[in-house]
Structures are given as structure tokens and as C-alpha cells.
Amino acid sequence: MLGSVSHWLAVLIMGALPISDLRGSIPVAMGIYGMGSFEAFFLVLGNLLPVIPLLLFLEPVSNYLRRCLKIQIISTIG
């Protein structure tokens, strides 16, 4: 699957994917790659990587959509 990348990067990517997330990356890290529990848990922090852009861009996108909706509602009423 991720044979061409290093083991820690493969676990980090698997932790960030919504399909495999923690349920898939911890067993792969410990069982297949032979990592210790602390190392596997540390690398699984990749599960938090998608959250950072969501938190940064949620408010600007929400404000933009709110403005567009107001303009669209006003144009259909008037």
C-alpha cells in the first residue's frame, strides 16, 4: 500500500485518512511495522492534521456562505 514511503510517514498518513484513522493505523504500526505503543500513539497524531485547516478556514467560509445566502434570498424576494 504505502511501500515506497518510510514506516512513520505511512502511519502518519493512515492516521489522517478518514477511512482507516486510528482503528487502522495503530494495528498496522504495532503489528506490521513493529513500532512500540508510544511511538505508534505519537505518530497517530496525524489524525489531528485535517482538523487544523478546518479550524483555520471554517469562519471565513461560513461568513462567505452566509453573505451569499443573504444576497440570494434578498434577490428572490425583491
N, CA, C, O and CB atoms as a CASP TS submission, in Angstrom:
PFRMAT TS
TARGET T0000
AUTHOR 0000-0000-0000
METHOD Language model
MODEL 1
PARENT N/A
ATOM      1  N   MET     1       0.823  -1.185   0.000  1.00  0.00           N
ATOM      2  CA  MET     1       0.000   0.000   0.000  1.00  0.00           C
ATOM      3  C   MET     1       0.869   1.251   0.000  1.00  0.00           C
ATOM      4  O   MET     1       0.862   2.010  -0.969  1.00  0.00           O
ATOM      5  CB  MET     1      -0.937  -0.003   1.200  1.00  0.00           C
ATOM      6  N   LEU     2       1.599   1.465   1.055  1.00  0.00           N
ATOM      7  CA  LEU     2       2.497   2.606   1.146  1.00  0.00           C
ATOM      8  C   LEU     2       3.938   2.115   1.260  1.00  0.00           C
ATOM      9  O   LEU     2       4.687   2.571   2.124  1.00  0.00           O
ATOM     10  CB  LEU     2       2.126   3.502   2.350  1.00  0.00           C
ATOM     11  N   GLY     3       4.322   1.192   0.394  1.00  0.00           N
ATOM     12  CA  GLY     3       5.629   0.561   0.491  1.00  0.00           C
ATOM     13  C   GLY     3       6.793   1.460   0.142  1.00  0.00           C
ATOM     14  O   GLY     3       7.916   1.198   0.571  1.00  0.00           O
ATOM     15  N   SER     4       6.561   2.508  -0.622  1.00  0.00           N
ATOM     16  CA  SER     4       7.672   3.348  -1.058  1.00  0.00           C
ATOM     17  C   SER     4       7.990   4.476  -0.074  1.00  0.00           C
ATOM     18  O   SER     4       8.964   5.201  -0.278  1.00  0.00           O
ATOM     19  CB  SER     4       7.363   3.933  -2.412  1.00  0.00           C
ATOM     20  N   VAL     5       7.204   4.641   0.975  1.00  0.00           N
ATOM     21  CA  VAL     5       7.476   5.690   1.965  1.00  0.00           C
ATOM     22  C   VAL     5       7.950   5.049   3.262  1.00  0.00           C
ATOM     23  O   VAL     5       7.783   3.847   3.467  1.00  0.00           O
ATOM     24  CB  VAL     5       6.212   6.565   2.217  1.00  0.00           C
ATOM     25  N   SER     6       8.533   5.846   4.121  1.00  0.00           N
ATOM     26  CA  SER     6       9.027   5.311   5.390  1.00  0.00           C
ATOM     27  C   SER     6       7.857   4.889   6.279  1.00  0.00           C
ATOM     28  O   SER     6       6.720   5.317   6.080  1.00  0.00           O
ATOM     29  CB  SER     6       9.906   6.357   6.115  1.00  0.00           C
ATOM     30  N   HIS     7       8.161   4.043   7.262  1.00  0.00           N
ATOM     31  CA  HIS     7       7.123   3.480   8.122  1.00  0.00           C
ATOM     32  C   HIS     7       6.395   4.567   8.914  1.00  0.00           C
ATOM     33  O   HIS     7       5.171   4.525   9.037  1.00  0.00           O
ATOM     34  CB  HIS     7       7.731   2.459   9.079  1.00  0.00           C
ATOM     35  N   TRP     8       7.130   5.529   9.447  1.00  0.00           N
ATOM     36  CA  TRP     8       6.487   6.554  10.259  1.00  0.00           C
ATOM     37  C   TRP     8       5.577   7.437   9.422  1.00  0.00           C
ATOM     38  O   TRP     8       4.526   7.872   9.894  1.00  0.00           O
ATOM     39  CB  TRP     8       7.531   7.403  10.961  1.00  0.00           C
ATOM     40  N   LEU     9       5.976   7.707   8.170  1.00  0.00           N
ATOM     41  CA  LEU     9       5.145   8.523   7.297  1.00  0.00           C
ATOM     42  C   LEU     9       3.891   7.764   6.867  1.00  0.00           C
ATOM     43  O   LEU     9       2.818   8.356   6.747  1.00  0.00           O
ATOM     44  CB  LEU     9       5.941   8.968   6.070  1.00  0.00           C
ATOM     45  N   ALA    10       4.020   6.462   6.636  1.00  0.00           N
ATOM     46  CA  ALA    10       2.861   5.649   6.284  1.00  0.00           C
ATOM     47  C   ALA    10       1.838   5.641   7.408  1.00  0.00           C
ATOM     48  O   ALA    10       0.639   5.749   7.155  1.00  0.00           O
ATOM     49  CB  ALA    10       3.290   4.224   5.956  1.00  0.00           C
ATOM     50  N   VAL    11       2.295   5.514   8.633  1.00  0.00           N
ATOM     51  CA  VAL    11       1.380   5.519   9.782  1.00  0.00           C
ATOM     52  C   VAL    11       0.752   6.896   9.951  1.00  0.00           C
ATOM     53  O   VAL    11      -0.429   7.003  10.279  1.00  0.00           O
ATOM     54  CB  VAL    11       2.121   5.106  11.076  1.00  0.00           C
ATOM     55  N   LEU    12       1.527   7.944   9.733  1.00  0.00           N
ATOM     56  CA  LEU    12       1.003   9.299   9.834  1.00  0.00           C
ATOM     57  C   LEU    12      -0.085   9.547   8.788  1.00  0.00           C
ATOM     58  O   LEU    12      -1.117  10.143   9.095  1.00  0.00           O
ATOM     59  CB  LEU    12       2.134  10.319   9.674  1.00  0.00           C
ATOM     60  N   ILE    13       0.141   9.095   7.568  1.00  0.00           N
ATOM     61  CA  ILE    13      -0.855   9.250   6.505  1.00  0.00           C
ATOM     62  C   ILE    13      -2.098   8.420   6.803  1.00  0.00           C
ATOM     63  O   ILE    13      -3.220   8.889   6.615  1.00  0.00           O
ATOM     64  CB  ILE    13      -0.261   8.844   5.147  1.00  0.00           C
ATOM     65  N   MET    14      -1.905   7.206   7.261  1.00  0.00           N
ATOM     66  CA  MET    14      -3.052   6.358   7.591  1.00  0.00           C
ATOM     67  C   MET    14      -3.864   6.956   8.732  1.00  0.00           C
ATOM     68  O   MET    14      -5.089   6.832   8.741  1.00  0.00           O
ATOM     69  CB  MET    14      -2.587   4.948   7.963  1.00  0.00           C
ATOM     70  N   GLY    15      -3.217   7.594   9.684  1.00  0.00           N
ATOM     71  CA  GLY    15      -3.927   8.232  10.778  1.00  0.00           C
ATOM     72  C   GLY    15      -4.737   9.432  10.320  1.00  0.00           C
ATOM     73  O   GLY    15      -5.738   9.774  10.951  1.00  0.00           O
ATOM     74  N   ALA    16      -4.326  10.080   9.233  1.00  0.00           N
ATOM     75  CA  ALA    16      -5.031  11.250   8.725  1.00  0.00           C
ATOM     76  C   ALA    16      -6.197  10.880   7.815  1.00  0.00           C
ATOM     77  O   ALA    16      -7.087  11.702   7.596  1.00  0.00           O
ATOM     78  CB  ALA    16      -4.071  12.145   7.982  1.00  0.00           C
ATOM     79  N   LEU    17      -6.211   9.668   7.284  1.00  0.00           N
ATOM     80  CA  LEU    17      -7.289   9.262   6.390  1.00  0.00           C
ATOM     81  C   LEU    17      -8.563   8.962   7.172  1.00  0.00           C
ATOM     82  O   LEU    17      -8.508   8.303   8.211  1.00  0.00           O
ATOM     83  CB  LEU    17      -6.871   8.039   5.572  1.00  0.00           C
ATOM     84  N   PRO    18      -9.699   9.432   6.691  1.00  0.00           N
ATOM     85  CA  PRO    18     -10.943   9.184   7.434  1.00  0.00           C
ATOM     86  C   PRO    18     -11.384   7.722   7.403  1.00  0.00           C
ATOM     87  O   PRO    18     -12.142   7.302   8.276  1.00  0.00           O
ATOM     88  CB  PRO    18     -12.049  10.047   6.878  1.00  0.00           C
ATOM     89  N   ILE    19     -10.940   6.947   6.440  1.00  0.00           N
ATOM     90  CA  ILE    19     -11.369   5.549   6.353  1.00  0.00           C
ATOM     91  C   ILE    19     -10.629   4.680   7.363  1.00  0.00           C
ATOM     92  O   ILE    19     -11.247   3.874   8.058  1.00  0.00           O
ATOM     93  CB  ILE    19     -11.146   5.009   4.939  1.00  0.00           C
ATOM     94  N   SER    20      -9.341   4.835   7.446  1.00  0.00           N
ATOM     95  CA  SER    20      -8.567   3.954   8.333  1.00  0.00           C
ATOM     96  C   SER    20      -8.373   4.553   9.719  1.00  0.00           C
ATOM     97  O   SER    20      -8.327   3.808  10.699  1.00  0.00           O
ATOM     98  CB  SER    20      -7.210   3.655   7.717  1.00  0.00           C
ATOM     99  N   ASP    21      -8.262   5.822   9.831  1.00  0.00           N
ATOM    100  CA  ASP    21      -7.963   6.593  11.047  1.00  0.00           C
ATOM    101  C   ASP    21      -7.278   5.768  12.125  1.00  0.00           C
ATOM    102  O   ASP    21      -6.338   5.038  11.813  1.00  0.00           O
ATOM    103  CB  ASP    21      -9.231   7.181  11.607  1.00  0.00           C
ATOM    104  N   LEU    22      -7.696   5.849  13.347  1.00  0.00           N
ATOM    105  CA  LEU    22      -6.990   5.187  14.451  1.00  0.00           C
ATOM    106  C   LEU    22      -7.195   3.682  14.453  1.00  0.00           C
ATOM    107  O   LEU    22      -6.306   2.931  14.854  1.00  0.00           O
ATOM    108  CB  LEU    22      -7.446   5.758  15.774  1.00  0.00           C
ATOM    109  N   ARG    23      -8.362   3.240  14.008  1.00  0.00           N
ATOM    110  CA  ARG    23      -8.646   1.801  14.032  1.00  0.00           C
ATOM    111  C   ARG    23      -7.751   1.020  13.078  1.00  0.00           C
ATOM    112  O   ARG    23      -7.524  -0.174  13.272  1.00  0.00           O
ATOM    113  CB  ARG    23     -10.102   1.550  13.683  1.00  0.00           C
ATOM    114  N   GLY    24      -7.249   1.685  12.062  1.00  0.00           N
ATOM    115  CA  GLY    24      -6.380   1.000  11.118  1.00  0.00           C
ATOM    116  C   GLY    24      -4.912   1.282  11.323  1.00  0.00           C
ATOM    117  O   GLY    24      -4.075   0.407  11.102  1.00  0.00           O
ATOM    118  N   SER    25      -4.589   2.487  11.742  1.00  0.00           N
ATOM    119  CA  SER    25      -3.177   2.856  11.801  1.00  0.00           C
ATOM    120  C   SER    25      -2.457   2.295  13.024  1.00  0.00           C
ATOM    121  O   SER    25      -1.277   1.957  12.929  1.00  0.00           O
ATOM    122  CB  SER    25      -3.046   4.352  11.790  1.00  0.00           C
ATOM    123  N   ILE    26      -3.121   2.187  14.156  1.00  0.00           N
ATOM    124  CA  ILE    26      -2.452   1.637  15.343  1.00  0.00           C
ATOM    125  C   ILE    26      -2.103   0.159  15.152  1.00  0.00           C
ATOM    126  O   ILE    26      -0.966  -0.224  15.428  1.00  0.00           O
ATOM    127  CB  ILE    26      -3.345   1.807  16.585  1.00  0.00           C
ATOM    128  N   PRO    27      -3.040  -0.695  14.687  1.00  0.00           N
ATOM    129  CA  PRO    27      -2.652  -2.094  14.458  1.00  0.00           C
ATOM    130  C   PRO    27      -1.562  -2.260  13.396  1.00  0.00           C
ATOM    131  O   PRO    27      -0.694  -3.124  13.523  1.00  0.00           O
ATOM    132  CB  PRO    27      -3.865  -2.893  14.053  1.00  0.00           C
ATOM    133  N   VAL    28      -1.610  -1.429  12.346  1.00  0.00           N
ATOM    134  CA  VAL    28      -0.565  -1.510  11.311  1.00  0.00           C
ATOM    135  C   VAL    28       0.777  -1.092  11.891  1.00  0.00           C
ATOM    136  O   VAL    28       1.790  -1.741  11.629  1.00  0.00           O
ATOM    137  CB  VAL    28      -0.922  -0.618  10.093  1.00  0.00           C
ATOM    138  N   ALA    29       0.802  -0.018  12.676  1.00  0.00           N
ATOM    139  CA  ALA    29       2.058   0.460  13.254  1.00  0.00           C
ATOM    140  C   ALA    29       2.663  -0.565  14.198  1.00  0.00           C
ATOM    141  O   ALA    29       3.868  -0.813  14.162  1.00  0.00           O
ATOM    142  CB  ALA    29       1.837   1.773  13.991  1.00  0.00           C
ATOM    143  N   MET    30       1.833  -1.157  15.038  1.00  0.00           N
ATOM    144  CA  MET    30       2.359  -2.081  16.041  1.00  0.00           C
ATOM    145  C   MET    30       2.553  -3.486  15.476  1.00  0.00           C
ATOM    146  O   MET    30       3.533  -4.156  15.802  1.00  0.00           O
ATOM    147  CB  MET    30       1.426  -2.133  17.241  1.00  0.00           C
ATOM    148  N   GLY    31       1.624  -3.936  14.631  1.00  0.00           N
ATOM    149  CA  GLY    31       1.686  -5.305  14.137  1.00  0.00           C
ATOM    150  C   GLY    31       2.588  -5.498  12.943  1.00  0.00           C
ATOM    151  O   GLY    31       3.417  -6.408  12.928  1.00  0.00           O
ATOM    152  N   ILE    32       2.438  -4.656  11.945  1.00  0.00           N
ATOM    153  CA  ILE    32       3.198  -4.831  10.698  1.00  0.00           C
ATOM    154  C   ILE    32       4.576  -4.178  10.787  1.00  0.00           C
ATOM    155  O   ILE    32       5.580  -4.782  10.409  1.00  0.00           O
ATOM    156  CB  ILE    32       2.421  -4.242   9.512  1.00  0.00           C
ATOM    157  N   TYR    33       4.620  -2.942  11.290  1.00  0.00           N
ATOM    158  CA  TYR    33       5.888  -2.215  11.328  1.00  0.00           C
ATOM    159  C   TYR    33       6.674  -2.439  12.612  1.00  0.00           C
ATOM    160  O   TYR    33       7.828  -2.018  12.695  1.00  0.00           O
ATOM    161  CB  TYR    33       5.634  -0.750  11.155  1.00  0.00           C
ATOM    162  N   GLY    34       6.094  -3.084  13.607  1.00  0.00           N
ATOM    163  CA  GLY    34       6.802  -3.399  14.841  1.00  0.00           C
ATOM    164  C   GLY    34       7.149  -2.199  15.705  1.00  0.00           C
ATOM    165  O   GLY    34       8.141  -2.229  16.433  1.00  0.00           O
ATOM    166  N   MET    35       6.358  -1.158  15.638  1.00  0.00           N
ATOM    167  CA  MET    35       6.605   0.026  16.461  1.00  0.00           C
ATOM    168  C   MET    35       6.102  -0.220  17.878  1.00  0.00           C
ATOM    169  O   MET    35       5.218  -1.047  18.100  1.00  0.00           O
ATOM    170  CB  MET    35       5.924   1.276  15.851  1.00  0.00           C
ATOM    171  N   GLY    36       6.670   0.502  18.822  1.00  0.00           N
ATOM    172  CA  GLY    36       6.204   0.429  20.195  1.00  0.00           C
ATOM    173  C   GLY    36       4.902   1.206  20.360  1.00  0.00           C
ATOM    174  O   GLY    36       4.506   1.962  19.473  1.00  0.00           O
ATOM    175  N   SER    37       4.251   1.019  21.480  1.00  0.00           N
ATOM    176  CA  SER    37       2.952   1.669  21.686  1.00  0.00           C
ATOM    177  C   SER    37       3.082   3.189  21.760  1.00  0.00           C
ATOM    178  O   SER    37       2.228   3.900  21.230  1.00  0.00           O
ATOM    179  CB  SER    37       2.298   1.144  22.963  1.00  0.00           C
ATOM    180  N   PHE    38       4.122   3.698  22.399  1.00  0.00           N
ATOM    181  CA  PHE    38       4.299   5.146  22.497  1.00  0.00           C
ATOM    182  C   PHE    38       4.570   5.751  21.126  1.00  0.00           C
ATOM    183  O   PHE    38       3.997   6.782  20.774  1.00  0.00           O
ATOM    184  CB  PHE    38       5.443   5.484  23.459  1.00  0.00           C
ATOM    185  N   GLU    39       5.440   5.114  20.356  1.00  0.00           N
ATOM    186  CA  GLU    39       5.763   5.616  19.023  1.00  0.00           C
ATOM    187  C   GLU    39       4.540   5.571  18.117  1.00  0.00           C
ATOM    188  O   GLU    39       4.300   6.510  17.358  1.00  0.00           O
ATOM    189  CB  GLU    39       6.908   4.805  18.407  1.00  0.00           C
ATOM    190  N   ALA    40       3.772   4.501  18.186  1.00  0.00           N
ATOM    191  CA  ALA    40       2.562   4.390  17.369  1.00  0.00           C
ATOM    192  C   ALA    40       1.549   5.461  17.763  1.00  0.00           C
ATOM    193  O   ALA    40       0.928   6.073  16.895  1.00  0.00           O
ATOM    194  CB  ALA    40       1.938   2.988  17.512  1.00  0.00           C
ATOM    195  N   PHE    41       1.379   5.691  19.056  1.00  0.00           N
ATOM    196  CA  PHE    41       0.433   6.701  19.505  1.00  0.00           C
ATOM    197  C   PHE    41       0.886   8.086  19.070  1.00  0.00           C
ATOM    198  O   PHE    41       0.060   8.899  18.656  1.00  0.00           O
ATOM    199  CB  PHE    41       0.270   6.648  21.026  1.00  0.00           C
ATOM    200  N   PHE    42       2.171   8.369  19.155  1.00  0.00           N
ATOM    201  CA  PHE    42       2.695   9.671  18.758  1.00  0.00           C
ATOM    202  C   PHE    42       2.476   9.914  17.268  1.00  0.00           C
ATOM    203  O   PHE    42       2.084  11.010  16.867  1.00  0.00           O
ATOM    204  CB  PHE    42       4.187   9.774  19.098  1.00  0.00           C
ATOM    205  N   LEU    43       2.727   8.900  16.452  1.00  0.00           N
ATOM    206  CA  LEU    43       2.564   9.064  15.012  1.00  0.00           C
ATOM    207  C   LEU    43       1.105   9.136  14.596  1.00  0.00           C
ATOM    208  O   LEU    43       0.786   9.687  13.542  1.00  0.00           O
ATOM    209  CB  LEU    43       3.241   7.933  14.287  1.00  0.00           C
ATOM    210  N   VAL    44       0.232   8.594  15.399  1.00  0.00           N
ATOM    211  CA  VAL    44      -1.186   8.624  15.070  1.00  0.00           C
ATOM    212  C   VAL    44      -1.774  10.013  15.302  1.00  0.00           C
ATOM    213  O   VAL    44      -2.950  10.242  15.019  1.00  0.00           O
ATOM    214  CB  VAL    44      -1.944   7.586  15.896  1.00  0.00           C
ATOM    215  N   LEU    45      -0.980  10.924  15.805  1.00  0.00           N
ATOM    216  CA  LEU    45      -1.438  12.301  15.907  1.00  0.00           C
ATOM    217  C   LEU    45      -1.732  12.888  14.528  1.00  0.00           C
ATOM    218  O   LEU    45      -2.261  13.994  14.413  1.00  0.00           O
ATOM    219  CB  LEU    45      -0.399  13.151  16.633  1.00  0.00           C
ATOM    220  N   GLY    46      -1.385  12.139  13.492  1.00  0.00           N
ATOM    221  CA  GLY    46      -1.778  12.515  12.134  1.00  0.00           C
ATOM    222  C   GLY    46      -3.282  12.593  11.997  1.00  0.00           C
ATOM    223  O   GLY    46      -3.799  13.217  11.070  1.00  0.00           O
ATOM    224  N   ASN    47      -3.975  11.964  12.912  1.00  0.00           N
ATOM    225  CA  ASN    47      -5.432  12.038  12.935  1.00  0.00           C
ATOM    226  C   ASN    47      -5.894  13.474  13.163  1.00  0.00           C
ATOM    227  O   ASN    47      -7.014  13.825  12.790  1.00  0.00           O
ATOM    228  CB  ASN    47      -6.000  11.116  14.024  1.00  0.00           C
ATOM    229  N   LEU    48      -5.054  14.308  13.767  1.00  0.00           N
ATOM    230  CA  LEU    48      -5.410  15.697  14.020  1.00  0.00           C
ATOM    231  C   LEU    48      -5.057  16.628  12.858  1.00  0.00           C
ATOM    232  O   LEU    48      -5.489  17.780  12.850  1.00  0.00           O
ATOM    233  CB  LEU    48      -4.726  16.173  15.270  1.00  0.00           C
ATOM    234  N   LEU    49      -4.291  16.159  11.887  1.00  0.00           N
ATOM    235  CA  LEU    49      -3.871  17.023  10.783  1.00  0.00           C
ATOM    236  C   LEU    49      -5.030  17.634  10.000  1.00  0.00           C
ATOM    237  O   LEU    49      -4.955  18.819   9.675  1.00  0.00           O
ATOM    238  CB  LEU    49      -3.005  16.245   9.846  1.00  0.00           C
ATOM    239  N   PRO    50      -6.097  16.902   9.678  1.00  0.00           N
ATOM    240  CA  PRO    50      -7.197  17.541   8.941  1.00  0.00           C
ATOM    241  C   PRO    50      -7.946  18.592   9.759  1.00  0.00           C
ATOM    242  O   PRO    50      -8.634  19.437   9.186  1.00  0.00           O
ATOM    243  CB  PRO    50      -8.173  16.489   8.476  1.00  0.00           C
ATOM    244  N   VAL    51      -7.827  18.556  11.065  1.00  0.00           N
ATOM    245  CA  VAL    51      -8.566  19.483  11.913  1.00  0.00           C
ATOM    246  C   VAL    51      -8.002  20.897  11.812  1.00  0.00           C
ATOM    247  O   VAL    51      -8.756  21.868  11.891  1.00  0.00           O
ATOM    248  CB  VAL    51      -8.536  19.010  13.363  1.00  0.00           C
ATOM    249  N   ILE    52      -6.705  21.024  11.640  1.00  0.00           N
ATOM    250  CA  ILE    52      -6.057  22.339  11.626  1.00  0.00           C
ATOM    251  C   ILE    52      -6.602  23.226  10.503  1.00  0.00           C
ATOM    252  O   ILE    52      -7.002  24.356  10.782  1.00  0.00           O
ATOM    253  CB  ILE    52      -4.540  22.178  11.473  1.00  0.00           C
ATOM    254  N   PRO    53      -6.637  22.764   9.237  1.00  0.00           N
ATOM    255  CA  PRO    53      -7.216  23.632   8.198  1.00  0.00           C
ATOM    256  C   PRO    53      -8.707  23.889   8.410  1.00  0.00           C
ATOM    257  O   PRO    53      -9.200  24.973   8.099  1.00  0.00           O
ATOM    258  CB  PRO    53      -7.002  23.013   6.826  1.00  0.00           C
ATOM    259  N   LEU    54      -9.414  22.913   8.929  1.00  0.00           N
ATOM    260  CA  LEU    54     -10.836  23.125   9.179  1.00  0.00           C
ATOM    261  C   LEU    54     -11.067  24.247  10.179  1.00  0.00           C
ATOM    262  O   LEU    54     -11.944  25.087   9.978  1.00  0.00           O
ATOM    263  CB  LEU    54     -11.479  21.845   9.682  1.00  0.00           C
ATOM    264  N   LEU    55     -10.301  24.266  11.237  1.00  0.00           N
ATOM    265  CA  LEU    55     -10.457  25.319  12.234  1.00  0.00           C
ATOM    266  C   LEU    55     -10.014  26.674  11.716  1.00  0.00           C
ATOM    267  O   LEU    55     -10.597  27.698  12.073  1.00  0.00           O
ATOM    268  CB  LEU    55      -9.679  24.975  13.476  1.00  0.00           C
ATOM    269  N   LEU    56      -8.990  26.690  10.878  1.00  0.00           N
ATOM    270  CA  LEU    56      -8.495  27.963  10.360  1.00  0.00           C
ATOM    271  C   LEU    56      -9.444  28.590   9.344  1.00  0.00           C
ATOM    272  O   LEU    56      -9.608  29.810   9.310  1.00  0.00           O
ATOM    273  CB  LEU    56      -7.136  27.768   9.729  1.00  0.00           C
ATOM    274  N   PHE    57     -10.071  27.751   8.514  1.00  0.00           N
ATOM    275  CA  PHE    57     -10.872  28.277   7.415  1.00  0.00           C
ATOM    276  C   PHE    57     -12.368  28.163   7.623  1.00  0.00           C
ATOM    277  O   PHE    57     -13.137  28.553   6.744  1.00  0.00           O
ATOM    278  CB  PHE    57     -10.508  27.581   6.165  1.00  0.00           C
ATOM    279  N   LEU    58     -12.800  27.647   8.745  1.00  0.00           N
ATOM    280  CA  LEU    58     -14.229  27.472   8.965  1.00  0.00           C
ATOM    281  C   LEU    58     -14.961  28.808   9.050  1.00  0.00           C
ATOM    282  O   LEU    58     -16.011  28.979   8.431  1.00  0.00           O
ATOM    283  CB  LEU    58     -14.465  26.673  10.231  1.00  0.00           C
ATOM    284  N   GLU    59     -14.418  29.749   9.808  1.00  0.00           N
ATOM    285  CA  GLU    59     -15.096  31.033   9.967  1.00  0.00           C
ATOM    286  C   GLU    59     -15.138  31.841   8.668  1.00  0.00           C
ATOM    287  O   GLU    59     -16.208  32.347   8.331  1.00  0.00           O
ATOM    288  CB  GLU    59     -14.411  31.843  11.046  1.00  0.00           C
ATOM    289  N   PRO    60     -14.039  31.993   7.918  1.00  0.00           N
ATOM    290  CA  PRO    60     -14.135  32.751   6.667  1.00  0.00           C
ATOM    291  C   PRO    60     -15.108  32.123   5.659  1.00  0.00           C
ATOM    292  O   PRO    60     -15.862  32.838   4.998  1.00  0.00           O
ATOM    293  CB  PRO    60     -12.761  32.867   6.038  1.00  0.00           C
ATOM    294  N   VAL    61     -15.090  30.815   5.543  1.00  0.00           N
ATOM    295  CA  VAL    61     -16.002  30.147   4.607  1.00  0.00           C
ATOM    296  C   VAL    61     -17.443  30.307   5.081  1.00  0.00           C
ATOM    297  O   VAL    61     -18.341  30.547   4.275  1.00  0.00           O
ATOM    298  CB  VAL    61     -15.644  28.643   4.465  1.00  0.00           C
ATOM    299  N   SER    62     -17.659  30.177   6.367  1.00  0.00           N
ATOM    300  CA  SER    62     -19.001  30.346   6.918  1.00  0.00           C
ATOM    301  C   SER    62     -19.519  31.764   6.676  1.00  0.00           C
ATOM    302  O   SER    62     -20.675  31.944   6.294  1.00  0.00           O
ATOM    303  CB  SER    62     -19.005  30.030   8.419  1.00  0.00           C
ATOM    304  N   ASN    63     -18.681  32.756   6.894  1.00  0.00           N
ATOM    305  CA  ASN    63     -19.091  34.145   6.642  1.00  0.00           C
ATOM    306  C   ASN    63     -19.411  34.378   5.170  1.00  0.00           C
ATOM    307  O   ASN    63     -20.391  35.049   4.847  1.00  0.00           O
ATOM    308  CB  ASN    63     -17.993  35.112   7.090  1.00  0.00           C
ATOM    309  N   TYR    64     -18.600  33.833   4.286  1.00  0.00           N
ATOM    310  CA  TYR    64     -18.839  33.984   2.852  1.00  0.00           C
ATOM    311  C   TYR    64     -20.171  33.346   2.446  1.00  0.00           C
ATOM    312  O   TYR    64     -20.958  33.948   1.716  1.00  0.00           O
ATOM    313  CB  TYR    64     -17.686  33.358   2.051  1.00  0.00           C
ATOM    314  N   LEU    65     -20.411  32.138   2.920  1.00  0.00           N
ATOM    315  CA  LEU    65     -21.662  31.467   2.575  1.00  0.00           C
ATOM    316  C   LEU    65     -22.861  32.196   3.162  1.00  0.00           C
ATOM    317  O   LEU    65     -23.915  32.261   2.529  1.00  0.00           O
ATOM    318  CB  LEU    65     -21.640  30.024   3.062  1.00  0.00           C
ATOM    319  N   ARG    66     -22.718  32.736   4.346  1.00  0.00           N
ATOM    320  CA  ARG    66     -23.808  33.481   4.970  1.00  0.00           C
ATOM    321  C   ARG    66     -24.144  34.728   4.142  1.00  0.00           C
ATOM    322  O   ARG    66     -25.319  35.041   3.948  1.00  0.00           O
ATOM    323  CB  ARG    66     -23.433  33.879   6.418  1.00  0.00           C
ATOM    324  N   ARG    67     -23.119  35.441   3.652  1.00  0.00           N
ATOM    325  CA  ARG    67     -23.352  36.623   2.812  1.00  0.00           C
ATOM    326  C   ARG    67     -24.024  36.241   1.508  1.00  0.00           C
ATOM    327  O   ARG    67     -24.958  36.915   1.074  1.00  0.00           O
ATOM    328  CB  ARG    67     -22.035  37.348   2.525  1.00  0.00           C
ATOM    329  N   CYS    68     -23.563  35.167   0.873  1.00  0.00           N
ATOM    330  CA  CYS    68     -24.141  34.728  -0.395  1.00  0.00           C
ATOM    331  C   CYS    68     -25.596  34.327  -0.219  1.00  0.00           C
ATOM    332  O   CYS    68     -26.429  34.619  -1.076  1.00  0.00           O
ATOM    333  CB  CYS    68     -23.342  33.563  -0.974  1.00  0.00           C
ATOM    334  N   LEU    69     -25.902  33.668   0.871  1.00  0.00           N
ATOM    335  CA  LEU    69     -27.283  33.273   1.125  1.00  0.00           C
ATOM    336  C   LEU    69     -28.176  34.489   1.323  1.00  0.00           C
ATOM    337  O   LEU    69     -29.300  34.514   0.822  1.00  0.00           O
ATOM    338  CB  LEU    69     -27.359  32.363   2.347  1.00  0.00           C
ATOM    339  N   LYS    70     -27.695  35.501   2.046  1.00  0.00           N
ATOM    340  CA  LYS    70     -28.489  36.707   2.249  1.00  0.00           C
ATOM    341  C   LYS    70     -28.754  37.409   0.923  1.00  0.00           C
ATOM    342  O   LYS    70     -29.870  37.864   0.671  1.00  0.00           O
ATOM    343  CB  LYS    70     -27.781  37.658   3.220  1.00  0.00           C
ATOM    344  N   ILE    71     -27.740  37.497   0.081  1.00  0.00           N
ATOM    345  CA  ILE    71     -27.895  38.142  -1.223  1.00  0.00           C
ATOM    346  C   ILE    71     -28.881  37.358  -2.076  1.00  0.00           C
ATOM    347  O   ILE    71     -29.721  37.952  -2.753  1.00  0.00           O
ATOM    348  CB  ILE    71     -26.533  38.259  -1.943  1.00  0.00           C
ATOM    349  N   GLN    72     -28.790  36.041  -2.053  1.00  0.00           N
ATOM    350  CA  GLN    72     -29.676  35.214  -2.857  1.00  0.00           C
ATOM    351  C   GLN    72     -31.109  35.319  -2.361  1.00  0.00           C
ATOM    352  O   GLN    72     -32.029  35.387  -3.176  1.00  0.00           O
ATOM    353  CB  GLN    72     -29.214  33.758  -2.837  1.00  0.00           C
ATOM    354  N   ILE    73     -31.326  35.336  -1.059  1.00  0.00           N
ATOM    355  CA  ILE    73     -32.684  35.438  -0.508  1.00  0.00           C
ATOM    356  C   ILE    73     -33.277  36.805  -0.829  1.00  0.00           C
ATOM    357  O   ILE    73     -34.449  36.898  -1.194  1.00  0.00           O
ATOM    358  CB  ILE    73     -32.676  35.200   1.025  1.00  0.00           C
ATOM    359  N   ILE    74     -32.479  37.874  -0.697  1.00  0.00           N
ATOM    360  CA  ILE    74     -32.965  39.217  -0.979  1.00  0.00           C
ATOM    361  C   ILE    74     -33.314  39.361  -2.467  1.00  0.00           C
ATOM    362  O   ILE    74     -34.305  40.005  -2.811  1.00  0.00           O
ATOM    363  CB  ILE    74     -31.911  40.265  -0.568  1.00  0.00           C
ATOM    364  N   SER    75     -32.511  38.769  -3.335  1.00  0.00           N
ATOM    365  CA  SER    75     -32.782  38.897  -4.782  1.00  0.00           C
ATOM    366  C   SER    75     -34.024  38.107  -5.188  1.00  0.00           C
ATOM    367  O   SER    75     -34.709  38.507  -6.129  1.00  0.00           O
ATOM    368  CB  SER    75     -31.567  38.414  -5.602  1.00  0.00           C
ATOM    369  N   THR    76     -34.335  37.020  -4.526  1.00  0.00           N
ATOM    370  CA  THR    76     -35.535  36.265  -4.889  1.00  0.00           C
ATOM    371  C   THR    76     -36.794  36.914  -4.316  1.00  0.00           C
ATOM    372  O   THR    76     -37.866  36.801  -4.910  1.00  0.00           O
ATOM    373  CB  THR    76     -35.421  34.818  -4.397  1.00  0.00           C
ATOM    374  N   ILE    77     -36.680  37.590  -3.174  1.00  0.00           N
ATOM    375  CA  ILE    77     -37.838  38.253  -2.576  1.00  0.00           C
ATOM    376  C   ILE    77     -38.161  39.538  -3.321  1.00  0.00           C
ATOM    377  O   ILE    77     -39.327  39.819  -3.598  1.00  0.00           O
ATOM    378  CB  ILE    77     -37.585  38.551  -1.092  1.00  0.00           C
ATOM    379  N   GLY    78     -37.145  40.314  -3.644  1.00  0.00           N
ATOM    380  CA  GLY    78     -37.329  41.634  -4.234  1.00  0.00           C
ATOM    381  C   GLY    78     -37.519  41.550  -5.676  1.00  0.00           C
ATOM    382  O   GLY    78     -37.689  42.574  -6.337  1.00  0.00           O
TER
END
